[in-house]
Amino acid sequence: MANLAPVLIDGVWRDSKADGSFQPADPSKMEPTGEEFPVSSESEVVEAVEAAAAAAEELEERHNPDGIA
């Protein structure tokens, strides 16, 4: 799994702890794009979701400190 695209978790681009990989196809040509992306492990997905939830809470506090919808 060489040359995998990195993943962005908690604001940091890094190598994935991939369980596998996939190569997408250009739908207009049905030809490979030449890129290879990771299929993240369960632990990496949990880490990304937890980081996203924390970021959402921080944004809510910054942009809506009074809790008004």
C-alpha positions as a Python dict, from the first residue, in 0.01 Angstrom:
ca = {
    (1, 'M'): (0, 0, 0),
    (2, 'A'): (260, 250, -108),
    (3, 'N'): (176, 607, -207),
    (4, 'L'): (-158, 619, -27),
    (5, 'A'): (-317, 961, 5),
    (6, 'P'): (-294, 1097, 361),
    (7, 'V'): (-593, 1141, 592),
    (8, 'L'): (-691, 1460, 778),
    (9, 'I'): (-772, 1392, 1143),
    (10, 'D'): (-794, 1658, 1412),
    (11, 'G'): (-645, 1920, 1179),
    (12, 'V'): (-336, 1716, 1090),
    (13, 'W'): (-260, 1541, 760),
    (14, 'R'): (-96, 1207, 830),
    (15, 'D'): (-43, 858, 696),
    (16, 'S'): (-341, 632, 750),
    (17, 'K'): (-355, 319, 963),
    (18, 'A'): (-527, 164, 665),
    (19, 'D'): (-700, -172, 656),
    (20, 'G'): (-683, -160, 278),
    (21, 'S'): (-696, 79, -14),
    (22, 'F'): (-892, 160, -327),
    (23, 'Q'): (-827, 326, -660),
    (24, 'P'): (-1115, 539, -785),
    (25, 'A'): (-1224, 564, -1147),
    (26, 'D'): (-1317, 879, -1336),
    (27, 'P'): (-1691, 825, -1392),
    (28, 'S'): (-1689, 1013, -1722),
    (29, 'K'): (-1427, 779, -1868),
    (30, 'M'): (-1445, 476, -1637),
    (31, 'E'): (-1067, 485, -1620),
    (32, 'P'): (-850, 489, -1306),
    (33, 'T'): (-757, 836, -1181),
    (34, 'G'): (-410, 719, -1080),
    (35, 'E'): (-471, 793, -712),
    (36, 'E'): (-487, 544, -426),
    (37, 'F'): (-684, 615, -110),
    (38, 'P'): (-679, 437, 225),
    (39, 'V'): (-966, 242, 376),
    (40, 'S'): (-929, 356, 736),
    (41, 'S'): (-934, 113, 1026),
    (42, 'E'): (-1221, 126, 1275),
    (43, 'S'): (-999, 290, 1536),
    (44, 'E'): (-900, 562, 1289),
    (45, 'V'): (-1265, 628, 1200),
    (46, 'V'): (-1355, 656, 1570),
    (47, 'E'): (-1065, 898, 1620),
    (48, 'A'): (-1181, 1111, 1326),
    (49, 'V'): (-1543, 1118, 1445),
    (50, 'E'): (-1441, 1213, 1800),
    (51, 'A'): (-1218, 1494, 1666),
    (52, 'A'): (-1501, 1619, 1443),
    (53, 'A'): (-1747, 1618, 1735),
    (54, 'A'): (-1503, 1817, 1949),
    (55, 'A'): (-1451, 2068, 1667),
    (56, 'A'): (-1828, 2107, 1624),
    (57, 'E'): (-1870, 2178, 1995),
    (58, 'E'): (-1590, 2436, 1982),
    (59, 'L'): (-1748, 2608, 1682),
    (60, 'E'): (-2085, 2617, 1856),
    (61, 'E'): (-1930, 2777, 2165),
    (62, 'R'): (-1743, 3037, 1957),
    (63, 'H'): (-2026, 3133, 1721),
    (64, 'N'): (-2329, 3082, 1943),
    (65, 'P'): (-2214, 3142, 2302),
    (66, 'D'): (-2567, 3207, 2427),
    (67, 'G'): (-2706, 2887, 2278),
    (68, 'I'): (-2962, 3070, 2065),
    (69, 'A'): (-3065, 2878, 1754),
}
